[in-house]
């Protein structure tokens, strides 16, 4: 009789140990998933910070370029001015004509025509 009771007790202990191992394995899998999610969130945040810094650096670079161009006086060249509808580009620029209606908005039109003539 003692032997059957010992076997039952050993079987019950085995079931309890298997249950504990199952719970521990679930905790390990959950921990691994949370760790992977945390790493993904951290990488996403790092990418966001890098993108903001690159954008800010680009804006600062553009401002420096515009400032340097202004210091060299490049904005007062006729090719860099908005002439509106004044095709002759003489006198003062035509600021009253909207860009959509301008017949001579900038120098890029002349460059496009030059390129088309060369082709």
Backbone as XML, in Angstrom:
<?xml version="1.0"?>
<chain id="A" units="angstrom">
  <residue number="1" name="UNK">
    <atom name="N" x="0.803" y="-1.183" z="0.000"/>
    <atom name="CA" x="0.000" y="0.000" z="0.000"/>
    <atom name="C" x="0.859" y="1.266" z="0.000"/>
  </residue>
  <residue number="2" name="UNK">
    <atom name="N" x="1.957" y="1.158" z="0.716"/>
    <atom name="CA" x="2.842" y="2.308" z="0.781"/>
    <atom name="C" x="3.447" y="2.628" z="-0.576"/>
  </residue>
  <residue number="3" name="UNK">
    <atom name="N" x="3.675" y="1.613" z="-1.350"/>
    <atom name="CA" x="4.289" y="1.819" z="-2.647"/>
    <atom name="C" x="3.356" y="2.546" z="-3.597"/>
  </residue>
  <residue number="4" name="UNK">
    <atom name="N" x="2.112" y="2.221" z="-3.624"/>
    <atom name="CA" x="1.171" y="2.884" z="-4.526"/>
    <atom name="C" x="0.993" y="4.357" z="-4.125"/>
  </residue>
  <residue number="5" name="UNK">
    <atom name="N" x="1.012" y="4.607" z="-2.804"/>
    <atom name="CA" x="0.895" y="6.000" z="-2.357"/>
    <atom name="C" x="2.129" y="6.803" z="-2.777"/>
  </residue>
  <residue number="6" name="UNK">
    <atom name="N" x="3.290" y="6.201" z="-2.720"/>
    <atom name="CA" x="4.537" y="6.864" z="-3.123"/>
    <atom name="C" x="4.539" y="7.118" z="-4.625"/>
  </residue>
  <residue number="7" name="UNK">
    <atom name="N" x="4.007" y="6.178" z="-5.386"/>
    <atom name="CA" x="3.929" y="6.375" z="-6.837"/>
    <atom name="C" x="2.968" y="7.509" z="-7.182"/>
  </residue>
  <residue number="8" name="UNK">
    <atom name="N" x="1.831" y="7.551" z="-6.490"/>
    <atom name="CA" x="0.873" y="8.633" z="-6.747"/>
    <atom name="C" x="1.481" y="9.992" z="-6.410"/>
  </residue>
  <residue number="9" name="UNK">
    <atom name="N" x="2.201" y="9.994" z="-5.287"/>
    <atom name="CA" x="2.822" y="11.251" z="-4.887"/>
    <atom name="C" x="3.882" y="11.666" z="-5.911"/>
  </residue>
  <residue number="10" name="UNK">
    <atom name="N" x="4.668" y="10.745" z="-6.403"/>
    <atom name="CA" x="5.685" y="11.030" z="-7.419"/>
    <atom name="C" x="5.025" y="11.512" z="-8.703"/>
  </residue>
  <residue number="11" name="UNK">
    <atom name="N" x="3.905" y="10.924" z="-9.062"/>
    <atom name="CA" x="3.178" y="11.359" z="-10.258"/>
    <atom name="C" x="2.628" y="12.766" z="-10.095"/>
  </residue>
  <residue number="12" name="UNK">
    <atom name="N" x="2.125" y="13.075" z="-8.894"/>
    <atom name="CA" x="1.591" y="14.415" z="-8.638"/>
    <atom name="C" x="2.708" y="15.457" z="-8.676"/>
  </residue>
  <residue number="13" name="UNK">
    <atom name="N" x="3.858" y="15.121" z="-8.139"/>
    <atom name="CA" x="5.000" y="16.037" z="-8.158"/>
    <atom name="C" x="5.442" y="16.269" z="-9.600"/>
  </residue>
  <residue number="14" name="UNK">
    <atom name="N" x="5.448" y="15.227" z="-10.407"/>
    <atom name="CA" x="5.809" y="15.365" z="-11.810"/>
    <atom name="C" x="4.855" y="16.310" z="-12.535"/>
  </residue>
  <residue number="15" name="UNK">
    <atom name="N" x="3.559" y="16.192" z="-12.291"/>
    <atom name="CA" x="2.572" y="17.075" z="-12.921"/>
    <atom name="C" x="2.791" y="18.519" z="-12.473"/>
  </residue>
  <residue number="16" name="UNK">
    <atom name="N" x="3.062" y="18.738" z="-11.197"/>
    <atom name="CA" x="3.306" y="20.092" z="-10.684"/>
    <atom name="C" x="4.568" y="20.681" z="-11.312"/>
  </residue>
  <residue number="17" name="UNK">
    <atom name="N" x="5.616" y="19.876" z="-11.405"/>
    <atom name="CA" x="6.875" y="20.360" z="-12.005"/>
    <atom name="C" x="6.675" y="20.691" z="-13.477"/>
  </residue>
  <residue number="18" name="UNK">
    <atom name="N" x="5.948" y="19.850" z="-14.194"/>
    <atom name="CA" x="5.667" y="20.148" z="-15.610"/>
    <atom name="C" x="4.859" y="21.436" z="-15.744"/>
  </residue>
  <residue number="19" name="UNK">
    <atom name="N" x="3.907" y="21.670" z="-14.857"/>
    <atom name="CA" x="3.131" y="22.917" z="-14.875"/>
    <atom name="C" x="4.003" y="24.134" z="-14.626"/>
  </residue>
  <residue number="20" name="UNK">
    <atom name="N" x="4.907" y="24.019" z="-13.655"/>
    <atom name="CA" x="5.826" y="25.121" z="-13.353"/>
    <atom name="C" x="6.747" y="25.383" z="-14.538"/>
  </residue>
  <residue number="21" name="UNK">
    <atom name="N" x="7.260" y="24.315" z="-15.159"/>
    <atom name="CA" x="8.113" y="24.492" z="-16.343"/>
    <atom name="C" x="7.351" y="25.137" z="-17.499"/>
  </residue>
  <residue number="22" name="UNK">
    <atom name="N" x="6.100" y="24.762" z="-17.676"/>
    <atom name="CA" x="5.283" y="25.364" z="-18.726"/>
    <atom name="C" x="5.095" y="26.863" z="-18.472"/>
  </residue>
  <residue number="23" name="UNK">
    <atom name="N" x="4.814" y="27.231" z="-17.244"/>
    <atom name="CA" x="4.635" y="28.653" z="-16.903"/>
    <atom name="C" x="5.949" y="29.415" z="-17.090"/>
  </residue>
  <residue number="24" name="UNK">
    <atom name="N" x="7.048" y="28.822" z="-16.700"/>
    <atom name="CA" x="8.349" y="29.478" z="-16.892"/>
    <atom name="C" x="8.683" y="29.648" z="-18.374"/>
  </residue>
  <residue number="25" name="UNK">
    <atom name="N" x="8.349" y="28.653" z="-19.186"/>
    <atom name="CA" x="8.610" y="28.785" z="-20.625"/>
    <atom name="C" x="7.722" y="29.867" z="-21.240"/>
  </residue>
  <residue number="26" name="UNK">
    <atom name="N" x="6.472" y="29.975" z="-20.781"/>
    <atom name="CA" x="5.613" y="31.064" z="-21.250"/>
    <atom name="C" x="6.185" y="32.420" z="-20.867"/>
  </residue>
  <residue number="27" name="UNK">
    <atom name="N" x="6.699" y="32.528" z="-19.650"/>
    <atom name="CA" x="7.323" y="33.784" z="-19.227"/>
    <atom name="C" x="8.554" y="34.111" z="-20.076"/>
  </residue>
  <residue number="28" name="UNK">
    <atom name="N" x="9.350" y="33.092" z="-20.414"/>
    <atom name="CA" x="10.540" y="33.319" z="-21.240"/>
    <atom name="C" x="10.155" y="33.784" z="-22.643"/>
  </residue>
  <residue number="29" name="UNK">
    <atom name="N" x="9.132" y="33.151" z="-23.234"/>
    <atom name="CA" x="8.686" y="33.561" z="-24.571"/>
    <atom name="C" x="8.132" y="34.984" z="-24.534"/>
  </residue>
  <residue number="30" name="UNK">
    <atom name="N" x="7.343" y="35.308" z="-23.519"/>
    <atom name="CA" x="6.792" y="36.661" z="-23.383"/>
    <atom name="C" x="7.909" y="37.680" z="-23.210"/>
  </residue>
  <residue number="31" name="UNK">
    <atom name="N" x="8.896" y="37.349" z="-22.398"/>
    <atom name="CA" x="10.035" y="38.248" z="-22.202"/>
    <atom name="C" x="10.778" y="38.476" z="-23.521"/>
  </residue>
  <residue number="32" name="UNK">
    <atom name="N" x="10.966" y="37.447" z="-24.310"/>
    <atom name="CA" x="11.654" y="37.587" z="-25.596"/>
    <atom name="C" x="10.860" y="38.474" z="-26.546"/>
  </residue>
  <residue number="33" name="UNK">
    <atom name="N" x="9.540" y="38.308" z="-26.574"/>
    <atom name="CA" x="8.708" y="39.143" z="-27.441"/>
    <atom name="C" x="8.725" y="40.601" z="-27.003"/>
  </residue>
  <residue number="34" name="UNK">
    <atom name="N" x="8.649" y="40.839" z="-25.699"/>
    <atom name="CA" x="8.696" y="42.217" z="-25.186"/>
    <atom name="C" x="10.055" y="42.834" z="-25.483"/>
  </residue>
  <residue number="35" name="UNK">
    <atom name="N" x="11.109" y="42.052" z="-25.362"/>
    <atom name="CA" x="12.441" y="42.544" z="-25.660"/>
    <atom name="C" x="12.569" y="42.923" z="-27.135"/>
  </residue>
  <residue number="36" name="UNK">
    <atom name="N" x="12.051" y="42.093" z="-28.027"/>
    <atom name="CA" x="12.096" y="42.390" z="-29.460"/>
    <atom name="C" x="11.279" y="43.646" z="-29.783"/>
  </residue>
  <residue number="37" name="UNK">
    <atom name="N" x="10.119" y="43.790" z="-29.163"/>
    <atom name="CA" x="9.293" y="44.978" z="-29.376"/>
    <atom name="C" x="9.994" y="46.233" z="-28.866"/>
  </residue>
  <residue number="38" name="UNK">
    <atom name="N" x="10.636" y="46.128" z="-27.716"/>
    <atom name="CA" x="11.360" y="47.260" z="-27.154"/>
    <atom name="C" x="12.501" y="47.684" z="-28.076"/>
  </residue>
  <residue number="39" name="UNK">
    <atom name="N" x="13.190" y="46.709" z="-28.621"/>
    <atom name="CA" x="14.287" y="47.022" z="-29.550"/>
    <atom name="C" x="13.744" y="47.698" z="-30.811"/>
  </residue>
  <residue number="40" name="UNK">
    <atom name="N" x="12.621" y="47.228" z="-31.310"/>
    <atom name="CA" x="12.010" y="47.824" z="-32.500"/>
    <atom name="C" x="11.594" y="49.273" z="-32.235"/>
  </residue>
  <residue number="41" name="UNK">
    <atom name="N" x="11.014" y="49.519" z="-31.076"/>
    <atom name="CA" x="10.598" y="50.876" z="-30.725"/>
    <atom name="C" x="11.819" y="51.783" z="-30.589"/>
  </residue>
  <residue number="42" name="UNK">
    <atom name="N" x="12.886" y="51.276" z="-29.983"/>
    <atom name="CA" x="14.103" y="52.071" z="-29.820"/>
    <atom name="C" x="14.720" y="52.415" z="-31.171"/>
  </residue>
  <residue number="43" name="UNK">
    <atom name="N" x="14.737" y="51.455" z="-32.096"/>
    <atom name="CA" x="15.276" y="51.717" z="-33.441"/>
    <atom name="C" x="14.420" y="52.743" z="-34.181"/>
  </residue>
  <residue number="44" name="UNK">
    <atom name="N" x="13.123" y="52.641" z="-34.035"/>
    <atom name="CA" x="12.226" y="53.599" z="-34.668"/>
    <atom name="C" x="12.453" y="55.003" z="-34.122"/>
  </residue>
  <residue number="45" name="UNK">
    <atom name="N" x="12.617" y="55.116" z="-32.818"/>
    <atom name="CA" x="12.875" y="56.417" z="-32.201"/>
    <atom name="C" x="14.214" y="56.970" z="-32.677"/>
  </residue>
  <residue number="46" name="UNK">
    <atom name="N" x="15.223" y="56.112" z="-32.772"/>
    <atom name="CA" x="16.536" y="56.550" z="-33.245"/>
    <atom name="C" x="16.458" y="57.050" z="-34.679"/>
  </residue>
  <residue number="47" name="UNK">
    <atom name="N" x="15.720" y="56.342" z="-35.535"/>
    <atom name="CA" x="15.536" y="56.794" z="-36.912"/>
    <atom name="C" x="14.831" y="58.148" z="-36.957"/>
  </residue>
  <residue number="48" name="UNK">
    <atom name="N" x="13.839" y="58.337" z="-36.093"/>
    <atom name="CA" x="13.123" y="59.615" z="-36.038"/>
    <atom name="C" x="14.058" y="60.746" z="-35.629"/>
  </residue>
  <residue number="49" name="UNK">
    <atom name="N" x="14.883" y="60.512" z="-34.627"/>
    <atom name="CA" x="15.820" y="61.548" z="-34.170"/>
    <atom name="C" x="16.833" y="61.863" z="-35.258"/>
  </residue>
  <residue number="50" name="UNK">
    <atom name="N" x="17.342" y="60.828" z="-35.918"/>
    <atom name="CA" x="18.308" y="61.057" z="-37.007"/>
    <atom name="C" x="17.681" y="61.849" z="-38.141"/>
  </residue>
  <residue number="51" name="UNK">
    <atom name="N" x="16.435" y="61.519" z="-38.496"/>
    <atom name="CA" x="15.762" y="62.241" z="-39.587"/>
    <atom name="C" x="15.570" y="63.705" z="-39.224"/>
  </residue>
  <residue number="52" name="UNK">
    <atom name="N" x="15.190" y="63.973" z="-37.987"/>
    <atom name="CA" x="15.025" y="65.368" z="-37.558"/>
    <atom name="C" x="16.352" y="66.121" z="-37.599"/>
  </residue>
  <residue number="53" name="UNK">
    <atom name="N" x="17.432" y="65.472" z="-37.160"/>
    <atom name="CA" x="18.736" y="66.131" z="-37.175"/>
    <atom name="C" x="19.217" y="66.395" z="-38.599"/>
  </residue>
  <residue number="54" name="UNK">
    <atom name="N" x="18.990" y="65.436" z="-39.494"/>
    <atom name="CA" x="19.393" y="65.636" z="-40.890"/>
    <atom name="C" x="18.570" y="66.764" z="-41.520"/>
  </residue>
  <residue number="55" name="UNK">
    <atom name="N" x="17.276" y="66.805" z="-41.213"/>
    <atom name="CA" x="16.432" y="67.876" z="-41.748"/>
    <atom name="C" x="16.882" y="69.231" z="-41.221"/>
  </residue>
  <residue number="56" name="UNK">
    <atom name="N" x="17.178" y="69.287" z="-39.933"/>
    <atom name="CA" x="17.642" y="70.556" z="-39.360"/>
    <atom name="C" x="18.967" y="70.975" z="-39.972"/>
  </residue>
  <residue number="57" name="UNK">
    <atom name="N" x="19.867" y="70.014" z="-40.183"/>
    <atom name="CA" x="21.152" y="70.326" z="-40.804"/>
    <atom name="C" x="20.954" y="70.833" z="-42.229"/>
  </residue>
  <residue number="58" name="UNK">
    <atom name="N" x="20.000" y="70.244" z="-42.948"/>
    <atom name="CA" x="19.718" y="70.708" z="-44.305"/>
    <atom name="C" x="19.192" y="72.131" z="-44.333"/>
  </residue>
  <residue number="59" name="UNK">
    <atom name="N" x="18.321" y="72.446" z="-43.389"/>
    <atom name="CA" x="17.791" y="73.811" z="-43.315"/>
    <atom name="C" x="18.907" y="74.791" z="-42.968"/>
  </residue>
  <residue number="60" name="UNK">
    <atom name="N" x="19.748" y="74.425" z="-42.015"/>
    <atom name="CA" x="20.864" y="75.304" z="-41.645"/>
    <atom name="C" x="21.819" y="75.498" z="-42.816"/>
  </residue>
  <residue number="61" name="UNK">
    <atom name="N" x="22.079" y="74.434" z="-43.572"/>
    <atom name="CA" x="22.955" y="74.539" z="-44.735"/>
    <atom name="C" x="22.337" y="75.461" z="-45.788"/>
  </residue>
  <residue number="62" name="UNK">
    <atom name="N" x="21.035" y="75.302" z="-46.028"/>
    <atom name="CA" x="20.363" y="76.150" z="-47.015"/>
    <atom name="C" x="20.399" y="77.617" z="-46.587"/>
  </residue>
  <residue number="63" name="UNK">
    <atom name="N" x="20.170" y="77.871" z="-45.307"/>
    <atom name="CA" x="20.243" y="79.252" z="-44.817"/>
    <atom name="C" x="21.650" y="79.821" z="-44.975"/>
  </residue>
  <residue number="64" name="UNK">
    <atom name="N" x="22.651" y="79.003" z="-44.719"/>
    <atom name="CA" x="24.035" y="79.459" z="-44.893"/>
    <atom name="C" x="24.324" y="79.765" z="-46.354"/>
  </residue>
  <residue number="65" name="UNK">
    <atom name="N" x="23.806" y="78.931" z="-47.270"/>
    <atom name="CA" x="24.012" y="79.174" z="-48.696"/>
    <atom name="C" x="23.330" y="80.461" z="-49.153"/>
  </residue>
  <residue number="66" name="UNK">
    <atom name="N" x="22.111" y="80.670" z="-48.680"/>
    <atom name="CA" x="21.385" y="81.887" z="-49.054"/>
    <atom name="C" x="22.093" y="83.106" z="-48.480"/>
  </residue>
  <residue number="67" name="UNK">
    <atom name="N" x="22.541" y="83.002" z="-47.250"/>
    <atom name="CA" x="23.253" y="84.118" z="-46.624"/>
    <atom name="C" x="24.554" y="84.420" z="-47.367"/>
  </residue>
  <residue number="68" name="UNK">
    <atom name="N" x="25.280" y="83.373" z="-47.738"/>
    <atom name="CA" x="26.531" y="83.580" z="-48.475"/>
    <atom name="C" x="26.263" y="84.187" z="-49.848"/>
  </residue>
  <residue number="69" name="UNK">
    <atom name="N" x="25.197" y="83.764" z="-50.490"/>
    <atom name="CA" x="24.848" y="84.341" z="-51.793"/>
    <atom name="C" x="24.456" y="85.801" z="-51.653"/>
  </residue>
  <residue number="70" name="UNK">
    <atom name="N" x="23.749" y="86.132" z="-50.595"/>
    <atom name="CA" x="23.370" y="87.524" z="-50.359"/>
    <atom name="C" x="24.601" y="88.369" z="-50.070"/>
  </residue>
  <residue number="71" name="UNK">
    <atom name="N" x="25.554" y="87.799" z="-49.329"/>
    <atom name="CA" x="26.788" y="88.546" z="-49.025"/>
    <atom name="C" x="27.605" y="88.810" z="-50.279"/>
  </residue>
  <residue number="72" name="UNK">
    <atom name="N" x="27.564" y="87.889" z="-51.244"/>
    <atom name="CA" x="28.308" y="88.072" z="-52.488"/>
    <atom name="C" x="27.555" y="88.944" z="-53.478"/>
  </residue>
  <residue number="73" name="UNK">
    <atom name="N" x="26.309" y="89.300" z="-53.169"/>
    <atom name="CA" x="25.532" y="90.165" z="-54.048"/>
    <atom name="C" x="24.901" y="89.442" z="-55.219"/>
  </residue>
  <residue number="74" name="UNK">
    <atom name="N" x="24.716" y="88.147" z="-55.115"/>
    <atom name="CA" x="24.175" y="87.390" z="-56.245"/>
    <atom name="C" x="22.689" y="87.646" z="-56.482"/>
  </residue>
  <residue number="75" name="UNK">
    <atom name="N" x="21.996" y="88.172" z="-55.486"/>
    <atom name="CA" x="20.559" y="88.384" z="-55.657"/>
    <atom name="C" x="20.235" y="89.614" z="-56.497"/>
  </residue>
  <residue number="76" name="UNK">
    <atom name="N" x="21.239" y="90.416" z="-56.787"/>
    <atom name="CA" x="20.986" y="91.627" z="-57.559"/>
    <atom name="C" x="21.317" y="91.449" z="-59.031"/>
  </residue>
  <residue number="77" name="UNK">
    <atom name="N" x="21.732" y="90.266" z="-59.432"/>
    <atom name="CA" x="21.953" y="89.993" z="-60.851"/>
    <atom name="C" x="20.612" y="89.879" z="-61.553"/>
  </residue>
  <residue number="78" name="UNK">
    <atom name="N" x="20.526" y="90.328" z="-62.788"/>
    <atom name="CA" x="19.239" y="90.237" z="-63.506"/>
    <atom name="C" x="18.715" y="88.814" z="-63.642"/>
  </residue>
  <residue number="79" name="UNK">
    <atom name="N" x="19.604" y="87.823" z="-63.745"/>
    <atom name="CA" x="19.160" y="86.433" z="-63.901"/>
    <atom name="C" x="18.520" y="85.901" z="-62.627"/>
  </residue>
  <residue number="80" name="UNK">
    <atom name="N" x="18.817" y="86.504" z="-61.497"/>
    <atom name="CA" x="18.296" y="86.027" z="-60.225"/>
    <atom name="C" x="17.066" y="86.803" z="-59.762"/>
  </residue>
  <residue number="81" name="UNK">
    <atom name="N" x="16.576" y="87.724" z="-60.572"/>
    <atom name="CA" x="15.437" y="88.546" z="-60.159"/>
    <atom name="C" x="14.170" y="88.091" z="-60.856"/>
  </residue>
  <residue number="82" name="UNK">
    <atom name="N" x="13.076" y="88.363" z="-60.208"/>
    <atom name="CA" x="11.758" y="88.068" z="-60.783"/>
    <atom name="C" x="11.345" y="89.262" z="-61.636"/>
  </residue>
  <residue number="83" name="UNK">
    <atom name="N" x="11.203" y="89.027" z="-62.946"/>
    <atom name="CA" x="10.878" y="90.120" z="-63.855"/>
    <atom name="C" x="9.405" y="90.140" z="-64.233"/>
  </residue>
  <residue number="84" name="UNK">
    <atom name="N" x="8.650" y="89.143" z="-63.864"/>
    <atom name="CA" x="7.219" y="89.148" z="-64.151"/>
    <atom name="C" x="6.945" y="89.066" z="-65.632"/>
  </residue>
  <residue number="85" name="UNK">
    <atom name="N" x="6.386" y="90.128" z="-66.186"/>
    <atom name="CA" x="6.078" y="90.173" z="-67.621"/>
    <atom name="C" x="7.068" y="91.018" z="-68.402"/>
  </residue>
  <residue number="86" name="UNK">
    <atom name="N" x="8.089" y="91.543" z="-67.764"/>
    <atom name="CA" x="9.089" y="92.379" z="-68.435"/>
    <atom name="C" x="10.118" y="91.480" z="-69.106"/>
  </residue>
  <residue number="87" name="UNK">
    <atom name="N" x="9.952" y="91.244" z="-70.407"/>
    <atom name="CA" x="10.833" y="90.344" z="-71.146"/>
    <atom name="C" x="12.187" y="90.991" z="-71.398"/>
  </residue>
  <residue number="88" name="UNK">
    <atom name="N" x="12.232" y="92.298" z="-71.481"/>
    <atom name="CA" x="13.497" y="92.976" z="-71.759"/>
    <atom name="C" x="14.419" y="93.005" z="-70.552"/>
  </residue>
  <residue number="89" name="UNK">
    <atom name="N" x="13.900" y="92.764" z="-69.376"/>
    <atom name="CA" x="14.665" y="92.750" z="-68.127"/>
    <atom name="C" x="15.438" y="94.042" z="-67.926"/>
  </residue>
  <residue number="90" name="UNK">
    <atom name="N" x="14.758" y="95.151" z="-68.133"/>
    <atom name="CA" x="15.389" y="96.456" z="-67.922"/>
    <atom name="C" x="14.573" y="97.234" z="-66.905"/>
  </residue>
  <residue number="91" name="UNK">
    <atom name="N" x="15.241" y="98.133" z="-66.219"/>
    <atom name="CA" x="14.546" y="98.926" z="-65.216"/>
    <atom name="C" x="14.354" y="98.134" z="-63.935"/>
  </residue>
  <residue number="92" name="UNK">
    <atom name="N" x="13.251" y="98.405" z="-63.260"/>
    <atom name="CA" x="12.986" y="97.692" z="-62.009"/>
    <atom name="C" x="12.110" y="96.468" z="-62.290"/>
  </residue>
  <residue number="93" name="UNK">
    <atom name="N" x="12.257" y="95.434" z="-61.491"/>
    <atom name="CA" x="11.459" y="94.222" z="-61.704"/>
    <atom name="C" x="9.968" y="94.477" z="-61.553"/>
  </residue>
  <residue number="94" name="UNK">
    <atom name="N" x="9.172" y="93.669" z="-62.249"/>
    <atom name="CA" x="7.705" y="93.783" z="-62.237"/>
    <atom name="C" x="7.155" y="92.883" z="-61.136"/>
  </residue>
  <residue number="95" name="UNK">
    <atom name="N" x="6.976" y="93.433" z="-59.928"/>
    <atom name="CA" x="6.504" y="92.652" z="-58.793"/>
    <atom name="C" x="4.996" y="92.493" z="-58.785"/>
  </residue>
  <residue number="96" name="UNK">
    <atom name="N" x="4.299" y="93.260" z="-59.580"/>
    <atom name="CA" x="2.831" y="93.230" z="-59.523"/>
    <atom name="C" x="2.224" y="92.046" z="-60.278"/>
  </residue>
  <residue number="97" name="UNK">
    <atom name="N" x="2.952" y="91.440" z="-61.192"/>
    <atom name="CA" x="2.422" y="90.322" z="-61.973"/>
    <atom name="C" x="2.540" y="89.029" z="-61.172"/>
  </residue>
  <residue number="98" name="UNK">
    <atom name="N" x="1.440" y="88.288" z="-61.001"/>
    <atom name="CA" x="1.524" y="87.004" z="-60.291"/>
    <atom name="C" x="2.383" y="86.011" z="-61.074"/>
  </residue>
  <residue number="99" name="UNK">
    <atom name="N" x="2.954" y="85.075" z="-60.386"/>
    <atom name="CA" x="3.854" y="84.100" z="-61.002"/>
    <atom name="C" x="3.150" y="83.276" z="-62.073"/>
  </residue>
  <residue number="100" name="UNK">
    <atom name="N" x="1.863" y="82.964" z="-61.862"/>
    <atom name="CA" x="1.126" y="82.160" z="-62.840"/>
    <atom name="C" x="0.949" y="82.890" z="-64.168"/>
  </residue>
  <residue number="101" name="UNK">
    <atom name="N" x="0.916" y="84.218" z="-64.123"/>
    <atom name="CA" x="0.678" y="85.012" z="-65.338"/>
    <atom name="C" x="1.953" y="85.582" z="-65.931"/>
  </residue>
  <residue number="102" name="UNK">
    <atom name="N" x="3.091" y="85.361" z="-65.319"/>
    <atom name="CA" x="4.345" y="85.962" z="-65.765"/>
    <atom name="C" x="4.820" y="85.330" z="-67.064"/>
  </residue>
  <residue number="103" name="UNK">
    <atom name="N" x="5.279" y="86.163" z="-67.975"/>
    <atom name="CA" x="5.839" y="85.651" z="-69.217"/>
    <atom name="C" x="7.348" y="85.488" z="-69.119"/>
  </residue>
  <residue number="104" name="UNK">
    <atom name="N" x="7.949" y="86.060" z="-68.081"/>
    <atom name="CA" x="9.385" y="85.952" z="-67.864"/>
    <atom name="C" x="9.647" y="85.715" z="-66.371"/>
  </residue>
  <residue number="105" name="UNK">
    <atom name="N" x="9.253" y="84.558" z="-65.846"/>
    <atom name="CA" x="9.342" y="84.375" z="-64.403"/>
    <atom name="C" x="10.762" y="84.226" z="-63.868"/>
  </residue>
  <residue number="106" name="UNK">
    <atom name="N" x="11.642" y="83.546" z="-64.588"/>
    <atom name="CA" x="12.996" y="83.361" z="-64.083"/>
    <atom name="C" x="13.928" y="82.951" z="-65.202"/>
  </residue>
  <residue number="107" name="UNK">
    <atom name="N" x="15.155" y="82.709" z="-64.849"/>
    <atom name="CA" x="16.181" y="82.363" z="-65.820"/>
    <atom name="C" x="16.084" y="80.926" z="-66.295"/>
  </residue>
  <residue number="108" name="UNK">
    <atom name="N" x="15.382" y="80.086" z="-65.579"/>
    <atom name="CA" x="15.338" y="78.673" z="-65.954"/>
    <atom name="C" x="14.624" y="78.465" z="-67.287"/>
  </residue>
  <residue number="109" name="UNK">
    <atom name="N" x="13.683" y="79.329" z="-67.607"/>
    <atom name="CA" x="13.008" y="79.222" z="-68.909"/>
    <atom name="C" x="13.988" y="79.417" z="-70.045"/>
  </residue>
  <residue number="110" name="UNK">
    <atom name="N" x="14.871" y="80.383" z="-69.876"/>
    <atom name="CA" x="15.870" y="80.631" z="-70.917"/>
    <atom name="C" x="16.806" y="79.431" z="-71.033"/>
  </residue>
  <residue number="111" name="UNK">
    <atom name="N" x="17.161" y="78.844" z="-69.890"/>
    <atom name="CA" x="18.037" y="77.684" z="-69.916"/>
    <atom name="C" x="17.360" y="76.510" z="-70.617"/>
  </residue>
  <residue number="112" name="UNK">
    <atom name="N" x="16.061" y="76.305" z="-70.376"/>
    <atom name="CA" x="15.333" y="75.229" z="-71.042"/>
    <atom name="C" x="15.309" y="75.437" z="-72.543"/>
  </residue>
  <residue number="113" name="UNK">
    <atom name="N" x="15.075" y="76.675" z="-72.976"/>
    <atom name="CA" x="15.064" y="76.958" z="-74.413"/>
    <atom name="C" x="16.441" y="76.724" z="-75.014"/>
  </residue>
  <residue number="114" name="UNK">
    <atom name="N" x="17.482" y="77.110" z="-74.301"/>
    <atom name="CA" x="18.841" y="76.900" z="-74.787"/>
    <atom name="C" x="19.129" y="75.405" z="-74.939"/>
  </residue>
  <residue number="115" name="UNK">
    <atom name="N" x="18.725" y="74.621" z="-73.956"/>
    <atom name="CA" x="18.976" y="73.186" z="-74.016"/>
    <atom name="C" x="18.211" y="72.560" z="-75.170"/>
  </residue>
  <residue number="116" name="UNK">
    <atom name="N" x="16.967" y="72.986" z="-75.382"/>
    <atom name="CA" x="16.175" y="72.439" z="-76.483"/>
    <atom name="C" x="16.789" y="72.791" z="-77.831"/>
  </residue>
  <residue number="117" name="UNK">
    <atom name="N" x="17.356" y="73.994" z="-77.935"/>
    <atom name="CA" x="17.985" y="74.385" z="-79.211"/>
    <atom name="C" x="19.233" y="73.537" z="-79.472"/>
  </residue>
  <residue number="118" name="UNK">
    <atom name="N" x="19.945" y="73.194" z="-78.401"/>
    <atom name="CA" x="21.166" y="72.406" z="-78.577"/>
    <atom name="C" x="20.852" y="70.973" z="-78.945"/>
  </residue>
  <residue number="119" name="UNK">
    <atom name="N" x="19.700" y="70.470" z="-78.507"/>
    <atom name="CA" x="19.343" y="69.080" z="-78.810"/>
    <atom name="C" x="18.801" y="69.041" z="-80.197"/>
  </residue>
</chain>
